[in-house]
């Protein structure tokens, strides 16, 4: 159906019209059209293209047989927009050029391609707006799919509309976060209007209307097939509708000359529609360009572009009918002919897959070609899903068992790095069962299987695999064994203190060369083992951990270490109380990821950045960090970090007393727990819910929540340790200080081991809560002095509030007002409403007047920054530092037009009108 002949699709047409109107006004949007084959998805895309008017248009489609070629679909889609490539920031331009084979490999940052797609669409949309249409999205190669979905989720103010059409139940086009519209069958009136284009006997008409079920393609094509077959009608329900349609199209194809059928089979197997390649391959089968004419006259194929260099099938079911119903021998011959025709270096990947499709058994030539294809896929912005598919097929075609085992292991590694955990587990299990005696390959397989288990919540099996894998190479490759055991430290963290200590002992016993970059890491991590044995240590025997900076300096003198080791060191530093060092390392790693466009890797290090900001009371910074990271985690499908950042945001909600938001975010953090394990975000979630209850005066509920953190497998977690002062306060408030005795003793031993002034201050606060008379005041006074030197505003305010309450109860009201006013100023500035209200009530009890109801809006930090959304604040800060909109966009994985939109909204909220005023404003407020 052409755009002007849609029947029964008024709601869908209205939805598309609304999206196009928004784009003309500068607003971006996306929509996924879903439905069965022939339901009218392509017709709606045609309608959208016609309705777009003078908007720019890019259009492409997924190709079933190109699904393993990375960026094949994206390259065809974006061909008209490549003129804007020069306007992209250098790293993005280079990543897209590498993805399309137009330049050298750009490094393993697949999400950088998605950012480049977003920027390219924004540039191409400039002025007129842009409509991007993708048909048969279920057949997009994964590299193209991920890049397009990343761009779609980051659209905001570019004037871009992205429409995807995807079949039900065939292939996969998961698109969480994007709006969807499912197309139903046509109503009776619209269905009758379509079928009445053909003269039919009443009985036949009724039968076809019933069989078609409102499917527009069936209503148009089945009468044609019926006429060609002499008017017979198959029994109702004899075949599914899709199969009926394929048979109808195949009937048309089978009546064409043999040479024409051969040429159509080549076109169906090639998928790209490049006429030059199709004709070269067809020539080997005795077909030439003139043999295409009967198919064109029958309307089965049409020219794909104005210059006639490509052809495309009228409907994907025509292609399916041609390819799937051809005899096996003919299909194999066609793939061999295409492999021979694709003899240029630029076609090496397509040639490899056609060689594989033509193979009927072990074929080392095809296996080697696919292995090279996989290596190129990893180099071209590191797209591991395509590499995994190529390695897996190469393993199956391998003639030698050792080569097959190695390729299967590489396939499992690539699937893991692509985030396809279930596939990685399957491939890893298959590789483990292959005959092979190479310990290095077996260790790599163990590592893949372990990490796949770990990220799916199977901590104990993952831990065992890592420890066993390290044992395989302990003597032959201690460096790899150390890497496996360092990763096992991470898995042990979720199992309990005993497993953590045992793993660290294994790491310490490795025969590492002193020159190995990992050599200084073991001794630093060994302090975690000492902390895990705190029940058997006393303060006097503890050894202070070396600063993280010293360890990093030792590492860097020896060489480079894997990034995952650095991230584990961030977590270890926080566990050891070295918050500033951990925050500094995580911030540096985040800056490197931003510079490289590593959106997928950024949430991991931003988690440690956010933790450091929460621990030091920089709530506004933590809110901006966690909000950005949660958005990136959603855009890149990283469920673990969705859980973690949901819980961090719950903590900030709890501090502000926003109960509904806190519980909603905490529930997300608690989701995903399995039998015998906790979810990744569980420790933060429990701390957050306890803090919420404590702030709202529900001390018994808070104490119960905090006590859950004192039990295995969470009691050694950072959140469990840091929540102890809250537990002590809750226990005192319910009149049960004895319930705090063991946790506090443990916290005191931890503070004595890490030897940080802020930790000592918290110990003093707890002692003040439990003490009587002058001893309590001495503890509070000493704690406030340490807080004052350390600069942690929230902890200072919490201690000042408790001190003020103690002074008021001691009838020293005038002295109490000073501490209470100090606490109130911090709580108001940070928007901590429950705590501010508590301080106000205490001030009122001292007879103080005034204090006011707190800052307007009651939740923003920084006074004049009231009302700024986290992303607006983040963008305003970067603009105040002198970065351009394009620079900010590259850092935050947005388009420059979205950055401009947020600045436009932020200026009036801040009371500024220009970048120079913004710089002055930020300098005054310390934003």
C-alpha positions in Angstrom: 0.0 0.0 0.0 1.3 3.5 -0.7 1.1 6.3 1.8 -2.2 7.7 0.4 -4.0 4.3 0.6 -3.8 3.3 4.2 -7.1 1.8 5.5 -8.1 1.6 9.2 -4.9 3.1 10.6 -6.2 6.5 11.7 -4.8 6.2 15.4 -1.4 5.1 14.1 -1.3 8.0 11.5 -2.3 10.5 14.3 0.5 9.1 16.5 3.1 9.6 13.7 1.8 13.1 12.9 2.3 14.1 16.6 5.9 12.8 16.5 6.6 14.7 13.3 5.1 17.9 14.7 7.2 17.6 17.8 10.4 17.2 15.7 9.5 20.3 13.7 9.3 22.1 17.0 12.7 20.8 18.1 11.6 17.8 20.2 13.0 14.4 19.6 11.1 11.1 20.0 11.2 7.4 19.1 8.6 4.7 18.6 8.7 0.9 17.9 5.9 -0.5 15.7 5.4 -4.1 16.4 3.2 -6.7 14.7 3.0 -9.9 12.7 4.4 -10.1 9.1 2.2 -8.2 6.6 0.3 -6.3 9.3 1.2 -2.9 7.8 4.4 -1.8 9.5 6.2 -1.0 6.3 3.1 0.8 5.0 3.2 3.0 8.1 6.9 3.8 7.5 6.1 4.7 3.9 3.3 7.0 5.2 5.7 8.6 7.7 8.2 9.2 4.9 5.5 10.9 2.8 4.2 12.9 5.7 7.6 14.2 6.7 7.6 16.8 3.9 10.8 18.7 3.8 12.3 17.0 6.8 15.5 15.0 6.1 15.1 11.3 5.8 17.3 8.3 6.4 15.9 4.8 5.9 17.3 1.3 6.3 16.3 -2.2 7.2 17.7 -5.2 9.1 18.8 -8.1 6.9 18.3 -11.7 8.1 21.5 -13.0 6.6 23.6 -10.0 7.6 22.8 -10.3 11.3 26.4 -11.4 12.2 28.1 -8.6 10.3 28.8 -5.8 12.8 27.4 -2.4 11.7 26.0 -3.7 8.4 22.5 -2.3 9.0 23.8 1.0 10.5 26.1 1.7 7.5 23.3 1.3 5.0 21.0 3.5 7.2 23.4 6.4 7.7 24.8 6.5 4.2 22.9 9.8 3.4 24.1 11.4 6.6 27.8 10.8 6.3 28.3 14.3 4.9 27.9 15.6 8.4 30.7 13.2 9.7 33.3 16.0 9.7 31.4 18.0 12.3 31.6 15.2 14.9 34.2 15.3 17.7 37.4 13.5 16.8 36.9 10.3 18.8 33.3 9.9 17.7 34.2 10.5 14.1 37.1 8.0 14.3 34.9 5.4 16.0 32.2 5.6 13.3 34.8 5.5 10.5 36.3 2.4 12.0 32.9 0.8 12.4 32.2 1.4 8.7 35.6 0.3 7.6 36.5 3.8 6.5 39.4 4.2 8.9 41.7 2.3 11.2 40.5 0.6 14.4 39.4 3.0 17.0 39.6 0.9 20.2 37.2 -1.2 22.3 34.5 1.3 23.1 31.3 0.1 21.4 29.0 2.7 23.0 31.2 5.4 21.5 29.6 4.4 18.2 26.2 4.9 19.7 27.2 8.4 20.8 28.6 9.1 17.3 25.2 8.0 15.9 23.4 10.4 18.2 25.7 13.3 17.2 25.5 12.5 13.5 21.7 12.4 13.6 21.7 15.7 15.5 24.0 17.3 12.9 22.0 15.9 10.0 18.8 17.2 11.5 20.0 20.7 11.9 17.4 23.2 10.7 14.9 20.9 8.9 14.6 18.0 11.4 15.2 14.4 10.6 13.1 11.2 10.2 15.0 7.9 10.7 13.1 4.8 9.6 14.3 1.3 10.3 12.3 -1.7 8.9 12.7 -5.3 10.0 14.5 -4.2 13.1 14.4 -7.7 14.5 17.1 -8.6 11.9 19.5 -5.8 12.7 23.0 -7.0 13.5 23.5 -6.5 17.2 26.2 -3.8 16.7 23.8 -1.7 14.7 20.9 -2.4 17.1 22.9 -1.4 20.2 24.2 1.8 18.6 20.7 2.9 17.4 19.0 2.1 20.7 21.7 4.0 22.6 21.0 7.0 20.4 17.3 6.6 20.7 17.4 6.6 24.5 19.6 9.7 24.6 17.4 11.8 22.2 15.9 14.9 23.7 16.0 18.2 21.8 17.5 17.4 18.4 14.3 17.4 16.2 14.8 13.7 15.4 12.1 11.1 15.1 13.2 7.4 15.1 10.7 4.8 14.0 11.5 1.1 14.2 9.3 -1.6 12.7 9.8 -5.1 14.2 8.1 -8.5 13.8 6.5 -10.4 16.6 8.0 -13.7 17.4 10.9 -13.7 14.9 14.4 -12.7 15.8 14.8 -10.3 18.7 14.5 -6.5 19.0 14.5 -5.8 22.7 13.9 -2.1 23.2 13.3 -1.5 26.9 12.6 2.2 27.6 11.3 3.0 24.2 7.6 3.5 23.6 5.9 0.8 21.5 2.7 0.6 19.4 1.4 -2.8 18.5 -0.5 -3.0 15.3 -3.8 -5.0 15.4 -5.5 -6.5 12.4 -7.7 -4.2 10.4 -11.4 -3.8 11.3 -14.1 -5.3 9.2 -14.8 -2.1 7.1 -11.1 -1.5 6.3 -10.5 -5.2 5.6 -13.5 -5.3 3.2 -12.2 -2.2 1.4 -8.9 -3.9 0.6 -10.2 -7.3 -0.5 -12.8 -5.7 -2.7 -10.1 -4.6 -5.0 -10.4 -8.1 -6.5 -13.6 -9.6 -7.9 -14.4 -12.7 -5.8 -17.3 -15.0 -5.3 -19.1 -14.3 -2.1 -18.2 -17.6 -0.5 -14.5 -17.2 -1.4 -14.6 -13.6 -0.2 -15.9 -14.7 3.2 -13.3 -17.4 3.5 -10.4 -15.1 2.7 -11.6 -12.4 5.1 -11.7 -15.0 7.8 -8.3 -16.5 7.0 -6.6 -13.0 6.7 -7.7 -11.9 10.1 -7.4 -8.3 9.1 -3.8 -8.7 7.8 -3.5 -6.1 5.0 -0.8 -8.1 3.1 -2.9 -11.2 3.1 -6.0 -9.3 2.0 -4.0 -8.0 -1.0 -1.9 -11.1 -1.9 -4.1 -14.1 -1.2 -6.7 -13.2 -3.9 -3.8 -12.8 -6.5 -2.4 -16.3 -5.5 -5.9 -17.7 -5.6 -6.5 -16.5 -9.1 -3.1 -17.9 -10.2 -3.9 -21.3 -8.7 -7.2 -21.6 -10.5 -9.5 -20.5 -7.6 -8.9 -23.3 -5.1 -8.9 -22.4 -1.4 -6.9 -24.4 1.2 -8.8 -25.8 4.2 -9.1 -23.3 7.1 -6.1 -23.5 9.4 -4.1 -25.8 7.2 -1.1 -23.5 7.4 -0.2 -20.4 9.4 -0.9 -17.2 7.7 2.8 -16.3 7.2 3.4 -19.7 5.5 0.4 -19.1 3.3 1.8 -15.8 2.2 5.2 -17.3 1.6 3.6 -20.0 -0.5 1.7 -17.3 -2.4 4.9 -15.4 -3.2 6.8 -18.6 -4.0 4.1 -19.4 -6.5 4.8 -16.2 -8.3 8.5 -16.8 -8.2 8.3 -20.4 -9.5 6.5 -19.3 -12.6 9.5 -17.1 -13.6 12.3 -18.3 -16.0 15.0 -20.5 -14.4 17.7 -17.9 -14.9 15.6 -15.2 -13.2 14.9 -17.5 -10.3 18.7 -18.1 -9.9 19.4 -14.4 -9.9 16.6 -13.8 -7.3 18.2 -16.5 -5.1 21.5 -14.7 -5.3 19.8 -11.5 -4.3 18.0 -13.2 -1.4 21.3 -14.7 -0.1 23.3 -11.5 -0.5 20.8 -9.2 1.4 22.7 -5.9 0.7 21.1 -5.4 -2.7 24.4 -4.3 -4.3 23.7 -5.0 -7.9 27.3 -5.3 -8.9 28.0 -8.1 -6.4 24.8 -9.9 -7.2 25.5 -9.9 -10.9 29.1 -11.1 -10.5 27.9 -14.1 -8.4 24.9 -14.7 -10.7 27.2 -14.8 -13.7 28.8 -18.0 -12.3 25.4 -19.5 -12.3 24.5 -18.5 -15.8 22.4 -15.5 -15.1 22.8 -11.9 -16.3 21.2 -8.5 -15.7 18.5 -8.9 -18.4 17.2 -12.0 -16.5 16.0 -9.6 -13.8 13.3 -8.1 -16.0 10.6 -10.7 -15.4 10.9 -10.2 -11.6 10.7 -6.4 -12.0 7.6 -6.7 -14.2 6.0 -9.0 -11.7 6.7 -6.4 -9.0 8.7 -8.8 -6.9 11.8 -6.6 -6.8 12.2 -2.8 -7.2 15.2 -0.5 -7.6 16.6 0.4 -4.2 17.9 3.8 -5.1 17.7 6.5 -7.7 21.0 5.6 -9.5 20.0 1.9 -9.9 23.0 0.4 -8.0 20.9 -1.6 -5.6 17.7 -3.6 -5.7 15.3 -4.7 -3.0 12.5 -7.1 -2.6 9.0 -5.7 -2.5 8.4 -7.4 0.9 10.6 -9.4 3.2 8.3 -12.4 2.8 9.3 -12.4 -0.9 12.9 -12.8 0.1 12.1 -15.5 2.6 10.1 -17.4 0.1 12.9 -17.3 -2.4 15.6 -18.4 0.0 13.9 -20.8 2.3 12.1 -22.8 -0.4 15.1 -23.2 -2.7 16.7 -26.7 -2.7 19.8 -27.0 -0.4 22.2 -27.7 -3.3 21.1 -24.5 -5.0 21.6 -22.5 -1.8 25.1 -23.9 -1.2 26.0 -23.1 -4.8 24.8 -19.5 -4.4 26.8 -19.0 -1.2 29.9 -20.3 -2.9 29.3 -18.0 -5.9 28.9 -15.0 -3.5 32.1 -15.9 -1.6 34.0 -15.9 -4.9 32.5 -12.6 -6.0 33.3 -10.9 -2.7 37.1 -11.0 -3.4 38.1 -7.5 -2.3 39.6 -6.7 1.2 36.5 -4.5 2.0 34.3 -7.5 1.6 36.4 -10.0 3.6 33.8 -10.3 6.4 30.9 -11.0 4.1 33.1 -13.5 2.2 33.9 -15.3 5.4 30.2 -15.8 6.3 29.3 -17.0 2.8 32.2 -19.5 2.9 30.8 -20.7 6.2 27.3 -20.9 4.8 28.6 -23.0 1.9 30.5 -25.5 4.1 29.0 -28.9 4.7 31.6 -30.1 7.3 35.0 -29.1 8.8 36.5 -26.4 6.7 39.7 -24.8 7.9 39.7 -22.1 5.2 36.2 -20.9 6.3 37.2 -21.3 10.0 40.3 -19.2 9.6 38.4 -16.5 7.6 35.8 -16.3 10.4 38.5 -16.0 13.1 40.0 -13.1 11.2 36.5 -11.6 10.9 36.0 -12.0 14.7 39.3 -10.2 15.4 38.3 -7.3 13.1 34.9 -7.1 14.9 36.7 -6.7 18.2 39.0 -4.0 16.8 36.1 -2.1 15.2 35.0 -0.3 18.3 35.2 -3.6 20.2 31.8 -5.1 19.2 32.0 -8.4 20.9 28.6 -9.9 19.9 29.6 -10.2 16.3 33.0 -11.5 17.3 31.4 -14.2 19.5 29.2 -15.4 16.6 32.2 -15.6 14.2 34.4 -17.4 16.8 31.6 -19.8 17.6 31.0 -20.7 13.9 34.8 -21.0 13.4 35.0 -23.4 16.3 32.4 -25.6 14.7 34.2 -25.6 11.3 37.6 -26.3 12.9 39.4 -29.5 11.7 41.7 -29.7 14.7 40.3 -30.2 18.3 42.9 -27.8 19.8 41.9 -25.0 17.4 38.3 -25.7 18.1 38.8 -25.4 21.8 40.7 -22.2 21.5 38.1 -20.6 19.2 35.3 -21.7 21.5 37.1 -20.1 24.4 37.5 -16.9 22.4 33.8 -17.0 21.5 32.8 -17.3 25.2 35.1 -14.4 26.1 33.6 -12.2 23.4 30.1 -13.1 24.5 30.9 -12.2 28.1 32.4 -8.8 27.0 29.3 -8.2 24.9 27.1 -8.7 28.1 25.4 -11.8 26.7 25.8 -13.7 29.9 23.7 -16.7 29.1 25.4 -17.2 25.8 28.8 -16.9 27.5 27.8 -19.6 30.0 26.7 -21.9 27.2 29.8 -21.3 25.1 32.1 -21.6 28.2 30.5 -24.9 29.2 30.9 -26.2 25.7 34.5 -25.2 25.6 35.1 -26.9 28.9 33.8 -30.1 27.5 36.0 -30.0 24.4 39.1 -32.2 24.6 42.1 -30.0 25.3 45.1 -30.1 27.6 46.2 -26.4 27.4 46.0 -25.0 31.0 46.0 -21.4 29.7 42.9 -22.1 27.6 41.2 -23.9 30.4 41.9 -21.1 32.8 40.4 -18.6 30.4 37.3 -20.7 30.0 37.0 -20.9 33.8 37.3 -17.1 34.1 34.5 -16.6 31.5 32.2 -19.1 33.1 32.9 -17.6 36.5 32.2 -14.0 35.5 29.0 -15.0 33.6 27.8 -16.8 36.8 28.8 -13.8 39.0 26.9 -11.2 36.9 23.9 -13.4 37.0 24.0 -13.7 40.8 25.5 -17.2 41.2 28.3 -16.1 43.5 29.5 -19.4 45.0 29.9 -21.3 41.6 31.6 -18.2 40.2 34.0 -18.1 43.1 34.9 -21.7 42.9 35.6 -21.5 39.1 37.9 -18.5 39.6 39.9 -20.2 42.4 40.2 -23.4 40.4 41.2 -21.5 37.3 43.9 -19.8 39.2 45.1 -23.2 40.4 45.5 -24.4 36.8 48.1 -21.7 36.0 49.5 -20.9 39.4 53.0 -22.2 38.5 53.1 -21.6 34.8 51.5 -18.1 34.7 51.3 -16.5 38.2 50.3 -13.2 36.7 47.1 -14.7 35.2 46.5 -16.6 38.4 46.8 -13.3 40.4 44.3 -11.7 38.1 41.8 -14.6 38.6 42.3 -14.4 42.4 41.8 -10.6 42.5 38.5 -11.2 40.6 37.8 -13.9 43.2 38.2 -11.3 45.9 35.2 -9.6 44.3 33.1 -12.7 44.3 34.1 -13.6 47.8 33.0 -10.2 49.0 29.4 -11.4 48.3 29.9 -14.7 50.1 31.2 -13.7 53.5 34.2 -12.9 55.6 35.6 -16.5 55.7 35.7 -16.8 52.0 37.2 -13.4 51.6 40.0 -14.1 54.0 40.8 -17.5 52.4 40.9 -16.0 48.9 43.3 -13.3 50.1 45.5 -15.9 51.6 45.7 -17.7 48.3 46.6 -14.4 46.6 49.4 -13.7 49.1 50.9 -17.2 48.6 51.3 -16.8 44.8 54.9 -17.0 43.5 54.6 -13.6 41.7 57.8 -12.0 40.2 58.6 -8.8 42.1 58.6 -7.0 38.8 55.0 -8.0 37.9 52.6 -5.0 37.9 50.3 -7.0 40.1 52.9 -7.6 42.8 52.0 -4.6 45.0 48.3 -5.3 44.7 48.3 -8.4 46.8 49.8 -6.8 49.9 47.4 -3.9 49.7 44.4 -6.2 49.4 45.7 -8.3 52.3 44.5 -5.5 54.6 41.0 -6.5 53.6 41.8 -9.9 55.1 42.9 -8.4 58.3 39.7 -6.4 58.5 37.7 -9.6 57.8 39.3 -11.1 60.9 38.4 -8.1 63.1 36.6 -10.4 65.5 40.1 -11.8 66.4 42.1 -8.5 66.5 42.3 -5.8 69.0 43.1 -2.2 68.3 46.7 -2.3 69.5 47.7 -5.1 67.1 46.3 -3.6 63.9 48.6 -2.4 61.1 47.6 0.7 59.2 47.0 0.1 55.5 49.4 2.0 53.2 47.7 4.8 51.2 46.2 3.7 47.9 48.4 6.3 46.1 51.6 4.6 47.3 50.3 1.2 45.9 49.4 2.8 42.6 52.8 4.4 42.3 54.4 1.0 42.8 52.2 -0.6 40.2 52.8 2.1 37.6 56.6 1.8 38.1 56.2 -1.8 36.9 53.8 -1.3 34.0 50.1 -1.3 33.4 47.5 -3.5 35.0 44.0 -4.4 33.8 41.2 -1.9 34.4 39.2 -4.3 36.4 42.0 -4.5 39.0 41.9 -0.7 39.3 38.2 -0.8 40.0 38.6 -3.4 42.6 41.2 -1.2 44.2 38.7 1.6 44.4 36.3 -0.7 46.3 39.2 -1.9 48.6 40.2 1.7 49.3 36.7 2.5 50.4 36.6 -0.6 52.6 39.8 0.6 54.2 38.4 4.1 54.8 40.6 5.8 52.2 37.7 7.7 50.7 39.6 10.6 49.2 42.1 8.2 47.4 39.2 6.0 46.2 37.3 9.0 44.9 40.4 10.4 43.2 41.2 7.1 41.4 37.6 6.6 40.4 37.3 10.2 39.1 40.5 9.7 37.0 39.1 6.5 35.5 35.8 8.2 34.8 37.6 11.0 33.0 39.5 8.4 30.9 36.2 6.7 30.0 34.6 10.0 29.0 37.6 10.9 26.8 37.4 7.6 25.1 33.6 7.6 24.9 33.3 4.5 27.1 29.7 4.9 28.1 29.3 1.2 28.9 32.3 1.2 31.3 31.4 4.5 33.0 28.7 3.2 35.5 31.2 0.9 37.2 33.6 3.7 38.2 30.9 6.2 38.8 29.6 4.0 41.5 32.8 4.5 43.5 32.6 8.2 42.7 29.1 8.4 44.0 29.9 6.4 47.2 32.8 8.8 47.9 30.5 11.8 47.5 27.8 10.3 49.8 30.4 9.4 52.5 31.8 12.9 52.5 28.4 14.6 52.5 28.5 16.0 49.0 24.9 15.1 48.4 24.3 17.3 45.3 27.4 15.9 43.6 26.2 12.4 44.5 22.8 13.0 43.1 24.2 14.2 39.8 26.6 11.3 39.6 24.1 8.6 40.5 21.4 10.0 38.2 23.8 10.2 35.2 25.1 6.7 35.9 21.7 5.2 36.4 20.7 6.6 33.0 23.8 5.1 31.4 23.2 1.8 33.1 19.7 1.7 31.7 20.8 2.7 28.2 23.5 0.0 28.2 21.4 -2.7 29.9 23.6 -3.2 33.0 21.2 -4.6 35.5 23.7 -4.8 38.3 24.4 -1.1 38.2 20.7 -0.3 37.9 20.3 -2.1 41.2 23.3 -0.3 42.8 22.4 3.2 41.7 18.8 2.8 42.6 19.9 2.1 46.1 22.3 5.0 46.2 19.5 7.3 45.1 17.3 5.8 47.8 20.0 6.9 50.4 19.8 10.4 49.1 16.0 10.3 49.2 16.2 9.0 52.8 18.4 11.9 53.8 15.8 14.3 52.3 12.9 12.5 53.9 11.3 11.6 50.6 9.7 8.4 51.6 7.9 7.3 48.5 10.9 7.9 46.2 13.2 6.2 48.8 11.1 3.0 48.9 10.7 2.9 45.1 14.4 3.2 44.5 15.2 0.8 47.3 12.9 -1.8 45.8 14.8 -1.6 42.6 18.0 -2.1 44.6 16.6 -5.2 46.3 15.4 -6.8 43.1 17.3 -9.6 41.6 18.2 -11.6 44.7 18.4 -15.3 44.3 18.3 -18.2 46.8 21.1 -17.8 49.2 22.4 -14.5 47.8 21.6 -10.9 48.1 21.1 -8.4 45.2 24.0 -6.1 44.3 22.2 -3.1 45.7 20.9 -4.8 48.9 23.4 -3.4 51.4 22.8 0.2 50.2 19.0 -0.4 50.1 18.9 -1.7 53.7 21.0 1.2 54.9 18.8 3.7 53.0 15.5 2.3 54.4 17.0 2.3 57.9 18.1 5.9 57.5 14.7 6.8 56.3 13.0 5.3 59.4 15.6 6.9 61.7 15.1 10.3 60.2 11.3 10.0 60.4 11.4 9.0 64.1 10.7 5.3 63.6 13.7 4.1 65.6 12.6 0.5 66.2 12.0 -0.1 62.5 15.4 1.5 61.8 17.2 -0.6 64.3 15.7 -3.8 62.8 16.8 -2.8 59.4 20.4 -1.9 60.5 20.7 -5.2 62.5 20.0 -7.1 59.2 23.3 -5.5 58.0 25.3 -6.9 60.9 24.7 -10.5 59.7 26.3 -12.6 57.0 26.7 -12.2 54.1 26.5 -8.4 54.4 28.2 -7.5 57.7 31.6 -6.8 56.2 30.2 -4.7 53.3 31.1 -1.0 53.3 27.5 0.0 53.9 27.2 -2.3 56.9 30.3 -0.9 58.5 29.3 2.7 57.8 25.8 2.3 59.1 27.0 1.3 62.6 26.7 4.9 64.0 23.1 4.9 62.8 22.5 1.6 64.5 23.9 2.9 67.7 21.6 6.0 67.6 18.6 3.8 66.9 19.4 1.4 69.8 19.8 4.4 72.2 16.5 5.9 71.0 14.5 2.7 71.7 16.2 2.3 75.1 18.1 -0.8 74.1 21.8 0.2 74.0 22.9 -3.4 74.6 21.7 -4.2 71.1 24.5 -1.9 69.8 27.3 -3.4 71.9 28.7 -6.0 69.5 28.3 -3.9 66.4 30.0 -0.9 68.0 32.9 -3.0 69.3 33.4 -4.3 65.8 33.2 -0.7 64.4 35.7 0.5 66.9 38.1 -2.3 65.9 37.6 -1.3 62.2 38.3 2.4 63.0 41.4 1.4 64.9 42.6 -0.6 61.9 41.9 2.1 59.2 43.1 5.0 61.4 41.1 7.7 59.7 40.2 10.9 61.7 36.6 10.9 60.4 36.2 7.3 61.6 37.6 8.2 65.0 35.1 11.0 65.2 32.2 8.6 64.5 33.4 6.3 67.3 33.5 9.3 69.7 29.9 10.2 68.6 28.8 6.7 69.4 30.5 6.8 72.8 28.8 10.1 73.5 25.4 8.6 72.8 26.1 5.8 75.3 27.8 7.8 78.0 26.4 9.8 80.9 27.2 13.2 82.3 30.5 15.0 81.5 31.9 12.0 79.8 29.2 12.3 77.0 30.0 16.0 76.5 33.7 15.2 76.3 33.1 12.6 73.6 30.8 15.0 71.6 33.3 17.9 71.8 36.2 15.7 70.7 34.2 14.3 67.8 33.2 17.8 66.6 36.9 18.9 66.6 37.8 15.9 64.4 34.8 16.5 62.1 35.7 20.2 61.8 39.2 19.3 60.6 37.9 16.6 58.2 35.3 18.8 56.6 32.5 16.2 56.4 29.5 18.5 56.7 26.8 15.9 57.2 28.6 14.0 59.9 29.5 17.3 61.7 25.8 18.3 61.6 24.6 14.9 62.9 27.1 15.1 65.8 26.2 18.7 66.5 22.5 17.8 66.6 23.1 15.1 69.1 25.4 17.4 71.2 22.7 20.1 71.1 20.0 17.6 72.2 22.3 16.5 75.1 22.9 20.1 76.1 19.2 20.9 76.0 18.4 17.9 78.2 21.1 19.0 80.6 19.2 22.4 80.8 22.1 24.3 79.1 19.8 25.8 76.6 21.9 28.8 75.5 24.9 26.5 74.7 22.6 24.1 73.0 21.4 26.7 70.5 24.9 27.1 69.1 25.3 23.4 68.2 21.6 23.2 67.0 22.0 26.2 64.8 25.2 24.8 63.3 23.3 21.5 62.5 20.3 23.3 61.1 22.3 25.4 58.7 23.8 22.2 57.1 20.5 20.3 57.1 18.7 23.2 55.4 21.5 23.7 52.9 21.4 20.0 52.0 17.6 19.7 52.0 17.6 17.1 54.8 14.1 18.0 55.9 13.6 15.4 58.7 16.8 16.3 60.3 16.2 20.0 59.9 12.8 19.6 61.5 14.3 17.7 64.4 16.9 20.5 64.9 14.1 23.2 64.7 12.0 21.3 67.3 15.0 21.2 69.6 15.7 24.9 69.1 12.1 25.6 69.9 12.5 23.6 73.1 15.4 25.9 74.1 13.1 28.9 73.7 14.8 30.1 70.5 12.7 32.0 68.1 12.8 32.1 64.3 14.7 29.6 62.3 12.0 29.7 59.5 10.5 26.8 57.6 13.7 26.0 55.7 14.7 26.8 52.1 12.1 27.1 49.4 11.6 23.9 47.6 13.1 22.1 50.5 15.4 19.8 48.6 18.1 21.7 46.6 21.6 22.2 47.7 23.5 25.4 47.2 20.7 28.0 47.8 20.4 29.6 44.4 20.6 26.2 42.8 17.1 25.4 44.1 15.0 23.7 41.4 17.9 22.6 39.1 17.5 19.0 38.0 20.6 16.9 38.4 21.5 16.9 34.7 20.9 20.7 34.5 23.3 21.2 37.4 25.9 19.0 35.8 25.7 20.8 32.5 25.7 24.2 34.2 28.9 23.3 36.1 30.7 22.1 33.0 29.6 25.3 31.1 30.9 27.4 34.0 34.3 25.7 33.5 34.4 27.0 29.9 33.4 23.9 28.0 31.5 24.3 24.8 28.1 22.6 24.3 29.8 20.1 22.0 32.5 19.3 24.6 29.8 18.9 27.3 27.8 16.6 25.0 30.8 14.4 24.4 31.5 14.1 28.2 27.9 13.3 29.2 27.0 11.2 26.1 24.3 13.6 24.9 23.8 15.6 21.7 25.0 19.3 21.7 21.4 20.4 21.1 20.2 18.6 24.2 23.0 20.4 26.2 21.8 23.7 24.8 18.2 22.9 25.8 19.2 22.2 29.4 21.3 25.3 29.6 18.4 27.3 28.3 16.2 25.9 31.1 19.0 26.4 33.8 19.8 30.0 33.2 16.5 31.5 34.5 16.5 29.2 37.5 20.0 30.5 38.4 19.2 34.1 37.5 21.9 34.4 34.8 21.8 35.2 31.2 25.2 34.2 29.8 28.2 31.9 30.2 30.2 34.7 31.7 27.5 35.4 34.4 27.3 31.6 34.9 31.1 31.4 35.6 30.9 34.3 38.1 27.8 32.7 39.8 29.4 29.3 40.1 32.6 30.8 41.6 30.6 32.7 44.2 28.6 29.7 45.3 31.2 27.0 44.8 29.1 25.0 42.4 
